[in-house]
Amino acid sequence: MAMGYAKSIKNILFPEEHICSFCRENMAKPLSYICPSCMELVEVLNREVNLNLPHVEKVYYSVLYNRFIREKVHAFKFQGKTYLYKPFGEILIDTIEANGLKSKIEAIIFVPIHRRKKALRGYNQSELLAFYVAKALNMPLLKGHLIKTKWTFEQNKLGKIERKINLKDSFKAVNIEDFKGKEILLIDDIITTGATMEECAKVLVENGAKKVYGLALTSSIKL
Ligand SMILES: [Zn+2]
């Protein structure tokens, strides 16, 4: 992990010593939510990918979608293990540092889910990740600025063309004066074709955002 601004913030974010959030057995490394043996299972990429998304400036993702990450993401998304936003947030911050992204962005936003889905699940995992990143970078979190208006099918069950059709006109921006002229970081948990990110970025740019950068934790396909 790079030192500097992040180190001083980590001193505030992390308690003196604590258990690893992934295995909940070993002690986490200092200023981290992850223990050394879990960290060995995380294949860090901190990669910029070229998906040719017209409204997204650049897209990055953090780690390889290996068995360990797949299980943890599944627990985070579908088994109510909301506390996993902390180690995952820590991983996202590492990608932001490794790619010098902090100086390019002014606010953090996330891919929204439909309010009915949020009511069912109780939380939006991407919002939790964005909350961590905004706090760690001391930047505003744009909450309730991007709304999912259409109930859509799970993207992972669809092909590339179907994904685009499925998402068409399914997001709406509100309170646009808060992000007008700003460079925004858009956070999601998993990126596949980038169709979701592109749809969100399109709405943001059409409503005045200067630039949108995309960041996902992992990618379910090899990018
Ligand atoms: Zn561990």
Residues whose N, C-alpha, C, O or C-beta is under 5 A from the ligand:
A	BS01	ZN	C20 F22 C23 R24 N26 C35 C38
